[in-house]
Amino acid sequence: MPPPGDPRLHLFMFAQAPAYGNAIVLRIPDKESPGLTLIGGIVSGFIANWVFAAGNQVETRHPGRDKYVVLIFHESMEFGRNSRPEIKIYPIIYGLGENDDLKFRFELTIGGKLVGSSDWQPAPSIDFQAIDLHPGNGVLTAFVRNDNAGGTVRSTDVLLESTTPLLLP
């Protein structure tokens, strides 16, 4: 993230459909820093993308569309004798300011059954085994707790391998 007061405008683009981008987007309205600001969307090829910005006081020009964080995950398959699909959540947080005190927790549900969960973490990092994951039957739920705001928790669900764009608040 650019430092506070950075005069440059930084742009970030994330695919709206989980099958194409693997981004988890949450708005944390009570976090201290402005985070990422949603400034619009763009279609690249056949893929719809959100466009976020940070720096250059962009949050003042788009009130109520700031305070977003974006987490990154990846769906992969190990091949060979013990092949199994995995969901890996990386310790990358776009939109996190240096004074934000956020904690992260995740749950993986496949076929309506909880198959994995994590404890609260200061930086997201977990690998889930995703046995029996098929397009449309897996849901990754991300929880974000804001310890600077009394522990307020926000969450969002991501339908894994879905080509349907996610809706933002």
C-alpha positions in Angstrom: 0.0 0.0 0.0 1.2 3.5 -0.7 2.1 5.5 2.5 -0.3 8.0 3.8 -0.2 11.2 1.7 1.3 9.6 -1.3 0.6 11.9 -4.3 0.7 9.1 -6.8 -2.5 7.1 -7.7 -2.0 3.4 -7.6 -4.5 1.2 -9.5 -5.3 -2.4 -8.7 -7.5 -4.7 -10.9 -9.1 -8.0 -9.7 -11.4 -10.4 -11.6 -15.0 -10.4 -10.3 -15.6 -14.1 -10.9 -13.7 -16.5 -8.6 -12.8 -18.9 -11.4 -10.8 -16.1 -13.1 -9.2 -14.2 -10.3 -9.3 -15.8 -6.8 -9.8 -12.5 -4.9 -11.7 -12.1 -1.7 -13.1 -8.6 -1.4 -14.4 -7.1 1.8 -15.4 -3.6 2.9 -14.4 -2.8 6.4 -16.1 0.6 7.0 -14.7 1.1 10.5 -11.0 0.4 9.8 -8.6 3.3 10.3 -6.9 3.6 6.9 -8.8 4.4 3.7 -7.7 1.0 2.3 -8.6 0.5 -1.4 -11.3 2.6 -3.0 -13.5 1.1 -5.7 -13.4 3.4 -8.7 -15.2 1.3 -11.3 -15.0 -1.8 -13.4 -13.5 -2.9 -16.8 -14.0 -5.9 -19.0 -10.7 -7.4 -20.2 -11.4 -10.0 -22.9 -14.5 -11.7 -21.5 -13.6 -11.2 -17.9 -15.2 -8.5 -15.7 -12.8 -6.8 -13.3 -13.1 -4.4 -10.4 -10.8 -1.4 -10.5 -9.6 -0.2 -7.1 -7.2 2.7 -6.3 -5.1 4.0 -3.4 -3.1 7.1 -2.9 -3.6 10.7 -4.2 -6.5 11.0 -1.7 -8.7 9.1 -4.1 -11.0 8.1 -1.1 -12.1 11.8 -0.9 -13.3 11.8 -4.5 -15.3 8.5 -4.0 -16.9 8.8 -0.6 -18.4 5.6 0.7 -16.5 3.5 -1.8 -13.3 3.2 0.3 -12.1 1.0 3.1 -11.9 -2.2 1.0 -9.3 -5.0 1.6 -8.6 -7.7 -0.9 -7.2 -11.1 0.0 -5.8 -13.6 -2.5 -6.3 -17.3 -2.7 -5.5 -20.0 -5.2 -7.2 -23.2 -6.2 -4.7 -25.9 -7.3 -4.6 -29.6 -8.0 -1.7 -31.8 -7.2 -1.4 -34.6 -9.8 0.0 -38.1 -9.4 -0.7 -41.0 -7.1 -2.0 -38.9 -4.2 -3.8 -36.2 -6.3 -6.0 -33.8 -4.4 -7.3 -30.3 -4.9 -6.2 -27.6 -2.5 -7.2 -24.1 -1.6 -4.3 -21.9 -0.5 -4.8 -18.5 1.0 -1.8 -16.2 0.8 -0.5 -13.7 3.4 -1.2 -10.8 1.0 -3.6 -8.1 2.0 -4.3 -5.3 -0.4 -5.7 -2.2 1.3 -4.2 -2.8 4.8 -2.8 0.3 6.4 0.0 0.3 9.0 -2.4 1.2 11.9 -5.2 -1.2 10.9 -5.5 -4.0 13.4 -7.3 -6.7 11.5 -7.4 -10.5 12.1 -8.5 -13.1 9.6 -10.3 -16.5 9.8 -11.5 -18.8 7.1 -14.0 -21.7 6.7 -14.3 -24.1 3.7 -17.6 -25.8 3.1 -17.9 -28.5 0.4 -21.3 -30.0 -0.5 -22.9 -28.2 2.5 -20.4 -29.7 5.0 -17.7 -27.7 6.9 -14.5 -29.4 5.9 -11.9 -27.0 7.2 -11.5 -23.9 9.3 -8.7 -21.7 10.7 -8.0 -19.8 13.9 -7.8 -16.0 13.9 -4.6 -14.9 12.3 -2.9 -11.4 11.9 -2.0 -12.4 8.3 -4.0 -14.8 6.3 -2.1 -18.0 5.5 -3.7 -21.4 5.3 -4.0 -24.5 3.0 -7.2 -26.4 2.9 -7.6 -29.9 1.4 -10.5 -29.6 -1.0 -11.5 -33.3 -1.5 -14.7 -33.6 -3.6 -14.6 -30.0 -4.7 -16.5 -29.4 -8.0 -17.6 -26.2 -9.7 -20.4 -24.7 -7.6 -20.3 -27.0 -4.5 -17.6 -25.3 -2.5 -17.8 -22.1 -0.5 -14.8 -20.3 1.0 -15.9 -17.9 3.8 -13.6 -15.2 5.0 -14.0 -13.4 8.3 -12.3 -10.2 9.2 -12.2 -8.9 12.8 -11.3 -5.3 13.4 -9.7 -5.1 16.8 -9.4 -1.3 16.5 -13.3 -1.1 16.5 -14.1 -3.4 19.4 -13.7 -6.7 17.5 -16.4 -6.0 14.9 -16.5 -9.0 12.5 -17.3 -8.8 8.8 -17.5 -11.8 6.4 -18.1 -12.7 2.8 -18.6 -16.0 0.9 -16.9 -16.9 -2.3 -18.4 -19.7 -4.4 -15.3 -21.6 -5.6 -14.7 -22.2 -9.3 -17.7 -20.0 -10.1 -17.8 -18.0 -13.3 -20.6 -15.7 -11.8 -19.3 -12.3 -10.8 -19.5 -11.5 -7.1 -21.5 -8.5 -5.8 -19.9 -5.9 -3.7 -21.6 -3.9 -1.0 
